[in-house]
Amino acid sequence: MKRKTSITLSEDILEAIDKRSGDSKNRSDFIESAIRAYIAKLIQEEQNAKDLAIINQNADRLNIEAADVLAFQVIP
């Protein structure tokens, strides 16, 4: 469901939107797509931060395990 809202944008932003949206999209569609992409990026960054925290919490154990695996490799 869509709801109508009102926002105020700078003239240069409106010009950029109009230039890039083309004939097939109106401003609302363009702005909605841009916001969806930005929100998806924020969600991905949040997930990456969580993943990095998990890796960092387990870094010592993972490094020991990796060193153990590498010790079994034969180097010609």
PDB file of N, CA, C and O in Angstrom:
ATOM      1  N   MET A   1       0.840  -1.169   0.000  1.00  0.00           N
ATOM      2  CA  MET A   1       0.000   0.000   0.000  1.00  0.00           C
ATOM      3  C   MET A   1       0.894   1.243   0.000  1.00  0.00           C
ATOM      4  O   MET A   1       1.875   1.312   0.740  1.00  0.00           O
ATOM      5  N   LYS A   2       0.559   2.182  -0.802  1.00  0.00           N
ATOM      6  CA  LYS A   2       1.315   3.424  -0.872  1.00  0.00           C
ATOM      7  C   LYS A   2       0.560   4.522  -0.147  1.00  0.00           C
ATOM      8  O   LYS A   2      -0.670   4.570  -0.149  1.00  0.00           O
ATOM      9  N   ARG A   3       1.332   5.400   0.471  1.00  0.00           N
ATOM     10  CA  ARG A   3       0.756   6.550   1.149  1.00  0.00           C
ATOM     11  C   ARG A   3       1.399   7.803   0.600  1.00  0.00           C
ATOM     12  O   ARG A   3       2.599   7.832   0.328  1.00  0.00           O
ATOM     13  N   LYS A   4       0.620   8.803   0.446  1.00  0.00           N
ATOM     14  CA  LYS A   4       1.116  10.068  -0.071  1.00  0.00           C
ATOM     15  C   LYS A   4       1.825  10.831   1.040  1.00  0.00           C
ATOM     16  O   LYS A   4       1.358  10.894   2.177  1.00  0.00           O
ATOM     17  N   THR A   5       2.970  11.409   0.676  1.00  0.00           N
ATOM     18  CA  THR A   5       3.734  12.230   1.612  1.00  0.00           C
ATOM     19  C   THR A   5       4.316  13.411   0.848  1.00  0.00           C
ATOM     20  O   THR A   5       4.320  13.425  -0.383  1.00  0.00           O
ATOM     21  N   SER A   6       4.792  14.367   1.562  1.00  0.00           N
ATOM     22  CA  SER A   6       5.371  15.542   0.932  1.00  0.00           C
ATOM     23  C   SER A   6       6.786  15.730   1.457  1.00  0.00           C
ATOM     24  O   SER A   6       7.020  15.670   2.664  1.00  0.00           O
ATOM     25  N   ILE A   7       7.732  15.959   0.546  1.00  0.00           N
ATOM     26  CA  ILE A   7       9.114  16.231   0.937  1.00  0.00           C
ATOM     27  C   ILE A   7       9.598  17.462   0.179  1.00  0.00           C
ATOM     28  O   ILE A   7       9.047  17.826  -0.860  1.00  0.00           O
ATOM     29  N   THR A   8      10.613  18.080   0.703  1.00  0.00           N
ATOM     30  CA  THR A   8      11.219  19.235   0.057  1.00  0.00           C
ATOM     31  C   THR A   8      12.628  18.856  -0.351  1.00  0.00           C
ATOM     32  O   THR A   8      13.424  18.398   0.469  1.00  0.00           O
ATOM     33  N   LEU A   9      12.929  19.053  -1.628  1.00  0.00           N
ATOM     34  CA  LEU A   9      14.245  18.707  -2.163  1.00  0.00           C
ATOM     35  C   LEU A   9      14.879  19.929  -2.812  1.00  0.00           C
ATOM     36  O   LEU A   9      14.192  20.832  -3.288  1.00  0.00           O
ATOM     37  N   SER A  10      16.190  19.932  -2.819  1.00  0.00           N
ATOM     38  CA  SER A  10      16.931  21.010  -3.483  1.00  0.00           C
ATOM     39  C   SER A  10      16.696  20.939  -4.988  1.00  0.00           C
ATOM     40  O   SER A  10      16.443  19.872  -5.548  1.00  0.00           O
ATOM     41  N   GLU A  11      16.784  22.089  -5.617  1.00  0.00           N
ATOM     42  CA  GLU A  11      16.558  22.175  -7.060  1.00  0.00           C
ATOM     43  C   GLU A  11      17.532  21.296  -7.839  1.00  0.00           C
ATOM     44  O   GLU A  11      17.148  20.657  -8.818  1.00  0.00           O
ATOM     45  N   ASP A  12      18.803  21.264  -7.403  1.00  0.00           N
ATOM     46  CA  ASP A  12      19.788  20.450  -8.116  1.00  0.00           C
ATOM     47  C   ASP A  12      19.465  18.957  -8.012  1.00  0.00           C
ATOM     48  O   ASP A  12      19.733  18.200  -8.945  1.00  0.00           O
ATOM     49  N   ILE A  13      18.895  18.536  -6.892  1.00  0.00           N
ATOM     50  CA  ILE A  13      18.494  17.136  -6.749  1.00  0.00           C
ATOM     51  C   ILE A  13      17.333  16.831  -7.691  1.00  0.00           C
ATOM     52  O   ILE A  13      17.318  15.793  -8.353  1.00  0.00           O
ATOM     53  N   LEU A  14      16.369  17.734  -7.748  1.00  0.00           N
ATOM     54  CA  LEU A  14      15.238  17.524  -8.656  1.00  0.00           C
ATOM     55  C   LEU A  14      15.694  17.453 -10.107  1.00  0.00           C
ATOM     56  O   LEU A  14      15.195  16.635 -10.879  1.00  0.00           O
ATOM     57  N   GLU A  15      16.637  18.306 -10.474  1.00  0.00           N
ATOM     58  CA  GLU A  15      17.162  18.286 -11.843  1.00  0.00           C
ATOM     59  C   GLU A  15      17.862  16.959 -12.129  1.00  0.00           C
ATOM     60  O   GLU A  15      17.706  16.389 -13.210  1.00  0.00           O
ATOM     61  N   ALA A  16      18.630  16.472 -11.161  1.00  0.00           N
ATOM     62  CA  ALA A  16      19.333  15.193 -11.338  1.00  0.00           C
ATOM     63  C   ALA A  16      18.331  14.050 -11.464  1.00  0.00           C
ATOM     64  O   ALA A  16      18.512  13.150 -12.284  1.00  0.00           O
ATOM     65  N   ILE A  17      17.286  14.084 -10.660  1.00  0.00           N
ATOM     66  CA  ILE A  17      16.242  13.050 -10.738  1.00  0.00           C
ATOM     67  C   ILE A  17      15.576  13.082 -12.105  1.00  0.00           C
ATOM     68  O   ILE A  17      15.420  12.049 -12.756  1.00  0.00           O
ATOM     69  N   ASP A  18      15.185  14.273 -12.532  1.00  0.00           N
ATOM     70  CA  ASP A  18      14.512  14.412 -13.828  1.00  0.00           C
ATOM     71  C   ASP A  18      15.413  13.954 -14.975  1.00  0.00           C
ATOM     72  O   ASP A  18      14.944  13.324 -15.923  1.00  0.00           O
ATOM     73  N   LYS A  19      16.691  14.266 -14.887  1.00  0.00           N
ATOM     74  CA  LYS A  19      17.638  13.895 -15.940  1.00  0.00           C
ATOM     75  C   LYS A  19      17.805  12.373 -16.024  1.00  0.00           C
ATOM     76  O   LYS A  19      17.943  11.821 -17.115  1.00  0.00           O
ATOM     77  N   ARG A  20      17.790  11.706 -14.881  1.00  0.00           N
ATOM     78  CA  ARG A  20      18.078  10.274 -14.845  1.00  0.00           C
ATOM     79  C   ARG A  20      16.843   9.383 -14.843  1.00  0.00           C
ATOM     80  O   ARG A  20      16.944   8.187 -15.117  1.00  0.00           O
ATOM     81  N   SER A  21      15.701   9.939 -14.543  1.00  0.00           N
ATOM     82  CA  SER A  21      14.510   9.088 -14.461  1.00  0.00           C
ATOM     83  C   SER A  21      13.922   8.776 -15.828  1.00  0.00           C
ATOM     84  O   SER A  21      13.232   7.768 -15.981  1.00  0.00           O
ATOM     85  N   GLY A  22      14.171   9.590 -16.796  1.00  0.00           N
ATOM     86  CA  GLY A  22      13.680   9.328 -18.144  1.00  0.00           C
ATOM     87  C   GLY A  22      12.169   9.431 -18.242  1.00  0.00           C
ATOM     88  O   GLY A  22      11.496   9.851 -17.300  1.00  0.00           O
ATOM     89  N   ASP A  23      11.651   9.046 -19.389  1.00  0.00           N
ATOM     90  CA  ASP A  23      10.220   9.154 -19.638  1.00  0.00           C
ATOM     91  C   ASP A  23       9.420   8.053 -18.946  1.00  0.00           C
ATOM     92  O   ASP A  23       8.224   8.216 -18.703  1.00  0.00           O
ATOM     93  N   SER A  24      10.069   6.936 -18.630  1.00  0.00           N
ATOM     94  CA  SER A  24       9.331   5.788 -18.128  1.00  0.00           C
ATOM     95  C   SER A  24       9.015   5.873 -16.637  1.00  0.00           C
ATOM     96  O   SER A  24       8.153   5.140 -16.153  1.00  0.00           O
ATOM     97  N   LYS A  25       9.686   6.743 -15.910  1.00  0.00           N
ATOM     98  CA  LYS A  25       9.474   6.819 -14.469  1.00  0.00           C
ATOM     99  C   LYS A  25       9.101   8.237 -14.064  1.00  0.00           C
ATOM    100  O   LYS A  25       9.557   9.216 -14.656  1.00  0.00           O
ATOM    101  N   ASN A  26       8.275   8.319 -13.054  1.00  0.00           N
ATOM    102  CA  ASN A  26       8.033   9.639 -12.487  1.00  0.00           C
ATOM    103  C   ASN A  26       8.951   9.838 -11.287  1.00  0.00           C
ATOM    104  O   ASN A  26       9.652   8.912 -10.880  1.00  0.00           O
ATOM    105  N   ARG A  27       8.950  11.012 -10.736  1.00  0.00           N
ATOM    106  CA  ARG A  27       9.845  11.308  -9.611  1.00  0.00           C
ATOM    107  C   ARG A  27       9.599  10.367  -8.435  1.00  0.00           C
ATOM    108  O   ARG A  27      10.546   9.879  -7.818  1.00  0.00           O
ATOM    109  N   SER A  28       8.353  10.118  -8.133  1.00  0.00           N
ATOM    110  CA  SER A  28       8.034   9.261  -6.988  1.00  0.00           C
ATOM    111  C   SER A  28       8.639   7.868  -7.153  1.00  0.00           C
ATOM    112  O   SER A  28       9.231   7.329  -6.217  1.00  0.00           O
ATOM    113  N   ASP A  29       8.490   7.291  -8.339  1.00  0.00           N
ATOM    114  CA  ASP A  29       9.054   5.958  -8.593  1.00  0.00           C
ATOM    115  C   ASP A  29      10.575   5.978  -8.465  1.00  0.00           C
ATOM    116  O   ASP A  29      11.172   5.072  -7.883  1.00  0.00           O
ATOM    117  N   PHE A  30      11.189   7.016  -9.012  1.00  0.00           N
ATOM    118  CA  PHE A  30      12.644   7.134  -8.957  1.00  0.00           C
ATOM    119  C   PHE A  30      13.120   7.241  -7.505  1.00  0.00           C
ATOM    120  O   PHE A  30      14.044   6.540  -7.093  1.00  0.00           O
ATOM    121  N   ILE A  31      12.479   8.123  -6.739  1.00  0.00           N
ATOM    122  CA  ILE A  31      12.871   8.330  -5.343  1.00  0.00           C
ATOM    123  C   ILE A  31      12.624   7.063  -4.528  1.00  0.00           C
ATOM    124  O   ILE A  31      13.449   6.705  -3.687  1.00  0.00           O
ATOM    125  N   GLU A  32      11.506   6.383  -4.763  1.00  0.00           N
ATOM    126  CA  GLU A  32      11.228   5.145  -4.039  1.00  0.00           C
ATOM    127  C   GLU A  32      12.291   4.089  -4.342  1.00  0.00           C
ATOM    128  O   GLU A  32      12.753   3.396  -3.436  1.00  0.00           O
ATOM    129  N   SER A  33      12.675   3.967  -5.600  1.00  0.00           N
ATOM    130  CA  SER A  33      13.717   3.005  -5.973  1.00  0.00           C
ATOM    131  C   SER A  33      15.050   3.353  -5.317  1.00  0.00           C
ATOM    132  O   SER A  33      15.767   2.472  -4.843  1.00  0.00           O
ATOM    133  N   ALA A  34      15.370   4.628  -5.295  1.00  0.00           N
ATOM    134  CA  ALA A  34      16.630   5.070  -4.684  1.00  0.00           C
ATOM    135  C   ALA A  34      16.632   4.796  -3.184  1.00  0.00           C
ATOM    136  O   ALA A  34      17.640   4.355  -2.632  1.00  0.00           O
ATOM    137  N   ILE A  35      15.520   5.053  -2.537  1.00  0.00           N
ATOM    138  CA  ILE A  35      15.441   4.816  -1.094  1.00  0.00           C
ATOM    139  C   ILE A  35      15.500   3.324  -0.794  1.00  0.00           C
ATOM    140  O   ILE A  35      16.159   2.913   0.161  1.00  0.00           O
ATOM    141  N   ARG A  36      14.820   2.508  -1.596  1.00  0.00           N
ATOM    142  CA  ARG A  36      14.882   1.059  -1.398  1.00  0.00           C
ATOM    143  C   ARG A  36      16.322   0.553  -1.534  1.00  0.00           C
ATOM    144  O   ARG A  36      16.772  -0.278  -0.744  1.00  0.00           O
ATOM    145  N   ALA A  37      17.036   1.058  -2.536  1.00  0.00           N
ATOM    146  CA  ALA A  37      18.434   0.650  -2.733  1.00  0.00           C
ATOM    147  C   ALA A  37      19.290   1.094  -1.551  1.00  0.00           C
ATOM    148  O   ALA A  37      20.158   0.346  -1.101  1.00  0.00           O
ATOM    149  N   TYR A  38      19.059   2.285  -1.054  1.00  0.00           N
ATOM    150  CA  TYR A  38      19.838   2.793   0.076  1.00  0.00           C
ATOM    151  C   TYR A  38      19.553   1.981   1.342  1.00  0.00           C
ATOM    152  O   TYR A  38      20.474   1.647   2.088  1.00  0.00           O
ATOM    153  N   ILE A  39      18.296   1.669   1.580  1.00  0.00           N
ATOM    154  CA  ILE A  39      17.930   0.861   2.748  1.00  0.00           C
ATOM    155  C   ILE A  39      18.541  -0.532   2.636  1.00  0.00           C
ATOM    156  O   ILE A  39      19.034  -1.069   3.628  1.00  0.00           O
ATOM    157  N   ALA A  40      18.516  -1.120   1.453  1.00  0.00           N
ATOM    158  CA  ALA A  40      19.140  -2.445   1.251  1.00  0.00           C
ATOM    159  C   ALA A  40      20.631  -2.366   1.551  1.00  0.00           C
ATOM    160  O   ALA A  40      21.191  -3.288   2.145  1.00  0.00           O
ATOM    161  N   LYS A  41      21.281  -1.278   1.145  1.00  0.00           N
ATOM    162  CA  LYS A  41      22.705  -1.085   1.432  1.00  0.00           C
ATOM    163  C   LYS A  41      22.939  -0.978   2.935  1.00  0.00           C
ATOM    164  O   LYS A  41      23.887  -1.568   3.454  1.00  0.00           O
ATOM    165  N   LEU A  42      22.095  -0.239   3.635  1.00  0.00           N
ATOM    166  CA  LEU A  42      22.233  -0.109   5.083  1.00  0.00           C
ATOM    167  C   LEU A  42      22.062  -1.458   5.778  1.00  0.00           C
ATOM    168  O   LEU A  42      22.813  -1.787   6.696  1.00  0.00           O
ATOM    169  N   ILE A  43      21.076  -2.235   5.342  1.00  0.00           N
ATOM    170  CA  ILE A  43      20.844  -3.557   5.915  1.00  0.00           C
ATOM    171  C   ILE A  43      22.055  -4.454   5.685  1.00  0.00           C
ATOM    172  O   ILE A  43      22.471  -5.178   6.590  1.00  0.00           O
ATOM    173  N   GLN A  44      22.623  -4.410   4.480  1.00  0.00           N
ATOM    174  CA  GLN A  44      23.807  -5.222   4.175  1.00  0.00           C
ATOM    175  C   GLN A  44      24.994  -4.798   5.031  1.00  0.00           C
ATOM    176  O   GLN A  44      25.746  -5.647   5.511  1.00  0.00           O
ATOM    177  N   GLU A  45      25.168  -3.494   5.226  1.00  0.00           N
ATOM    178  CA  GLU A  45      26.259  -3.008   6.067  1.00  0.00           C
ATOM    179  C   GLU A  45      26.078  -3.449   7.514  1.00  0.00           C
ATOM    180  O   GLU A  45      27.050  -3.794   8.186  1.00  0.00           O
ATOM    181  N   GLU A  46      24.824  -3.437   8.002  1.00  0.00           N
ATOM    182  CA  GLU A  46      24.557  -3.909   9.359  1.00  0.00           C
ATOM    183  C   GLU A  46      24.892  -5.393   9.491  1.00  0.00           C
ATOM    184  O   GLU A  46      25.486  -5.814  10.484  1.00  0.00           O
ATOM    185  N   GLN A  47      24.513  -6.176   8.496  1.00  0.00           N
ATOM    186  CA  GLN A  47      24.801  -7.611   8.531  1.00  0.00           C
ATOM    187  C   GLN A  47      26.302  -7.857   8.455  1.00  0.00           C
ATOM    188  O   GLN A  47      26.825  -8.731   9.146  1.00  0.00           O
ATOM    189  N   ASN A  48      26.999  -7.091   7.616  1.00  0.00           N
ATOM    190  CA  ASN A  48      28.452  -7.224   7.517  1.00  0.00           C
ATOM    191  C   ASN A  48      29.121  -6.905   8.854  1.00  0.00           C
ATOM    192  O   ASN A  48      30.074  -7.580   9.245  1.00  0.00           O
ATOM    193  N   ALA A  49      28.630  -5.882   9.554  1.00  0.00           N
ATOM    194  CA  ALA A  49      29.187  -5.526  10.856  1.00  0.00           C
ATOM    195  C   ALA A  49      28.960  -6.644  11.869  1.00  0.00           C
ATOM    196  O   ALA A  49      29.848  -6.955  12.662  1.00  0.00           O
ATOM    197  N   LYS A  50      27.770  -7.249  11.843  1.00  0.00           N
ATOM    198  CA  LYS A  50      27.489  -8.376  12.741  1.00  0.00           C
ATOM    199  C   LYS A  50      28.405  -9.558  12.426  1.00  0.00           C
ATOM    200  O   LYS A  50      28.958 -10.187  13.328  1.00  0.00           O
ATOM    201  N   ASP A  51      28.556  -9.852  11.130  1.00  0.00           N
ATOM    202  CA  ASP A  51      29.428 -10.959  10.719  1.00  0.00           C
ATOM    203  C   ASP A  51      30.872 -10.712  11.144  1.00  0.00           C
ATOM    204  O   ASP A  51      31.545 -11.620  11.632  1.00  0.00           O
ATOM    205  N   LEU A  52      31.344  -9.483  10.958  1.00  0.00           N
ATOM    206  CA  LEU A  52      32.706  -9.142  11.337  1.00  0.00           C
ATOM    207  C   LEU A  52      32.901  -9.281  12.846  1.00  0.00           C
ATOM    208  O   LEU A  52      33.945  -9.752  13.298  1.00  0.00           O
ATOM    209  N   ALA A  53      31.907  -8.876  13.616  1.00  0.00           N
ATOM    210  CA  ALA A  53      31.998  -9.021  15.075  1.00  0.00           C
ATOM    211  C   ALA A  53      32.109 -10.494  15.460  1.00  0.00           C
ATOM    212  O   ALA A  53      32.877 -10.844  16.356  1.00  0.00           O
ATOM    213  N   ILE A  54      31.352 -11.352  14.792  1.00  0.00           N
ATOM    214  CA  ILE A  54      31.424 -12.793  15.072  1.00  0.00           C
ATOM    215  C   ILE A  54      32.798 -13.339  14.714  1.00  0.00           C
ATOM    216  O   ILE A  54      33.382 -14.112  15.473  1.00  0.00           O
ATOM    217  N   ILE A  55      33.311 -12.936  13.561  1.00  0.00           N
ATOM    218  CA  ILE A  55      34.643 -13.388  13.140  1.00  0.00           C
ATOM    219  C   ILE A  55      35.696 -12.910  14.135  1.00  0.00           C
ATOM    220  O   ILE A  55      36.578 -13.674  14.527  1.00  0.00           O
ATOM    221  N   ASN A  56      35.603 -11.649  14.539  1.00  0.00           N
ATOM    222  CA  ASN A  56      36.584 -11.111  15.486  1.00  0.00           C
ATOM    223  C   ASN A  56      36.519 -11.818  16.835  1.00  0.00           C
ATOM    224  O   ASN A  56      37.550 -12.022  17.477  1.00  0.00           O
ATOM    225  N   GLN A  57      35.320 -12.192  17.268  1.00  0.00           N
ATOM    226  CA  GLN A  57      35.174 -12.911  18.535  1.00  0.00           C
ATOM    227  C   GLN A  57      35.840 -14.282  18.473  1.00  0.00           C
ATOM    228  O   GLN A  57      36.291 -14.810  19.490  1.00  0.00           O
ATOM    229  N   ASN A  58      35.898 -14.844  17.286  1.00  0.00           N
ATOM    230  CA  ASN A  58      36.441 -16.191  17.118  1.00  0.00           C
ATOM    231  C   ASN A  58      37.794 -16.202  16.412  1.00  0.00           C
ATOM    232  O   ASN A  58      38.275 -17.263  16.012  1.00  0.00           O
ATOM    233  N   ALA A  59      38.404 -15.043  16.256  1.00  0.00           N
ATOM    234  CA  ALA A  59      39.629 -14.918  15.453  1.00  0.00           C
ATOM    235  C   ALA A  59      40.759 -15.793  15.976  1.00  0.00           C
ATOM    236  O   ALA A  59      41.417 -16.484  15.198  1.00  0.00           O
ATOM    237  N   ASP A  60      40.989 -15.770  17.268  1.00  0.00           N
ATOM    238  CA  ASP A  60      42.105 -16.563  17.819  1.00  0.00           C
ATOM    239  C   ASP A  60      41.913 -18.049  17.525  1.00  0.00           C
ATOM    240  O   ASP A  60      42.837 -18.720  17.065  1.00  0.00           O
ATOM    241  N   ARG A  61      40.722 -18.555  17.789  1.00  0.00           N
ATOM    242  CA  ARG A  61      40.441 -19.973  17.537  1.00  0.00           C
ATOM    243  C   ARG A  61      40.567 -20.294  16.053  1.00  0.00           C
ATOM    244  O   ARG A  61      41.130 -21.326  15.687  1.00  0.00           O
ATOM    245  N   LEU A  62      40.046 -19.417  15.198  1.00  0.00           N
ATOM    246  CA  LEU A  62      40.106 -19.649  13.750  1.00  0.00           C
ATOM    247  C   LEU A  62      41.549 -19.619  13.240  1.00  0.00           C
ATOM    248  O   LEU A  62      41.924 -20.405  12.371  1.00  0.00           O
ATOM    249  N   ASN A  63      42.344 -18.715  13.783  1.00  0.00           N
ATOM    250  CA  ASN A  63      43.750 -18.631  13.365  1.00  0.00           C
ATOM    251  C   ASN A  63      44.527 -19.872  13.783  1.00  0.00           C
ATOM    252  O   ASN A  63      45.363 -20.361  13.024  1.00  0.00           O
ATOM    253  N   ILE A  64      44.264 -20.380  14.970  1.00  0.00           N
ATOM    254  CA  ILE A  64      44.921 -21.617  15.431  1.00  0.00           C
ATOM    255  C   ILE A  64      44.522 -22.780  14.536  1.00  0.00           C
ATOM    256  O   ILE A  64      45.353 -23.603  14.151  1.00  0.00           O
ATOM    257  N   GLU A  65      43.242 -22.833  14.214  1.00  0.00           N
ATOM    258  CA  GLU A  65      42.744 -23.909  13.340  1.00  0.00           C
ATOM    259  C   GLU A  65      43.374 -23.820  11.950  1.00  0.00           C
ATOM    260  O   GLU A  65      43.765 -24.837  11.377  1.00  0.00           O
ATOM    261  N   ALA A  66      43.471 -22.611  11.413  1.00  0.00           N
ATOM    262  CA  ALA A  66      44.077 -22.420  10.088  1.00  0.00           C
ATOM    263  C   ALA A  66      45.552 -22.816  10.107  1.00  0.00           C
ATOM    264  O   ALA A  66      46.034 -23.460   9.175  1.00  0.00           O
ATOM    265  N   ALA A  67      46.259 -22.439  11.149  1.00  0.00           N
ATOM    266  CA  ALA A  67      47.675 -22.807  11.259  1.00  0.00           C
ATOM    267  C   ALA A  67      47.836 -24.316  11.332  1.00  0.00           C
ATOM    268  O   ALA A  67      48.775 -24.873  10.764  1.00  0.00           O
ATOM    269  N   ASP A  68      46.927 -24.974  12.027  1.00  0.00           N
ATOM    270  CA  ASP A  68      46.969 -26.434  12.133  1.00  0.00           C
ATOM    271  C   ASP A  68      46.769 -27.082  10.769  1.00  0.00           C
ATOM    272  O   ASP A  68      47.472 -28.030  10.417  1.00  0.00           O
ATOM    273  N   VAL A  69      45.821 -26.575  10.012  1.00  0.00           N
ATOM    274  CA  VAL A  69      45.563 -27.110   8.663  1.00  0.00           C
ATOM    275  C   VAL A  69      46.775 -26.882   7.764  1.00  0.00           C
ATOM    276  O   VAL A  69      47.178 -27.775   7.019  1.00  0.00           O
ATOM    277  N   LEU A  70      47.350 -25.688   7.837  1.00  0.00           N
ATOM    278  CA  LEU A  70      48.507 -25.385   7.002  1.00  0.00           C
ATOM    279  C   LEU A  70      49.715 -26.260   7.348  1.00  0.00           C
ATOM    280  O   LEU A  70      50.538 -26.554   6.480  1.00  0.00           O
ATOM    281  N   ALA A  71      49.822 -26.670   8.594  1.00  0.00           N
ATOM    282  CA  ALA A  71      50.934 -27.523   9.014  1.00  0.00           C
ATOM    283  C   ALA A  71      50.899 -28.883   8.336  1.00  0.00           C
ATOM    284  O   ALA A  71      51.933 -29.540   8.219  1.00  0.00           O
ATOM    285  N   PHE A  72      49.731 -29.314   7.891  1.00  0.00           N
ATOM    286  CA  PHE A  72      49.597 -30.617   7.238  1.00  0.00           C
ATOM    287  C   PHE A  72      49.861 -30.557   5.730  1.00  0.00           C
ATOM    288  O   PHE A  72      49.950 -31.596   5.076  1.00  0.00           O
ATOM    289  N   GLN A  73      49.983 -29.371   5.190  1.00  0.00           N
ATOM    290  CA  GLN A  73      50.217 -29.240   3.752  1.00  0.00           C
ATOM    291  C   GLN A  73      51.674 -29.535   3.434  1.00  0.00           C
ATOM    292  O   GLN A  73      52.591 -29.138   4.152  1.00  0.00           O
ATOM    293  N   VAL A  74      51.849 -30.250   2.325  1.00  0.00           N
ATOM    294  CA  VAL A  74      53.199 -30.583   1.882  1.00  0.00           C
ATOM    295  C   VAL A  74      53.641 -29.529   0.872  1.00  0.00           C
ATOM    296  O   VAL A  74      52.947 -29.257  -0.108  1.00  0.00           O
ATOM    297  N   ILE A  75      54.790 -28.951   1.125  1.00  0.00           N
ATOM    298  CA  ILE A  75      55.338 -27.944   0.203  1.00  0.00           C
ATOM    299  C   ILE A  75      56.467 -28.612  -0.564  1.00  0.00           C
ATOM    300  O   ILE A  75      57.421 -29.099   0.042  1.00  0.00           O
ATOM    301  N   PRO A  76      56.371 -28.643  -1.911  1.00  0.00           N
ATOM    302  CA  PRO A  76      57.396 -29.325  -2.708  1.00  0.00           C
ATOM    303  C   PRO A  76      58.734 -28.622  -2.690  1.00  0.00           C
ATOM    304  O   PRO A  76      59.684 -29.087  -3.318  1.00  0.00           O
TER     305      PRO A  76
END
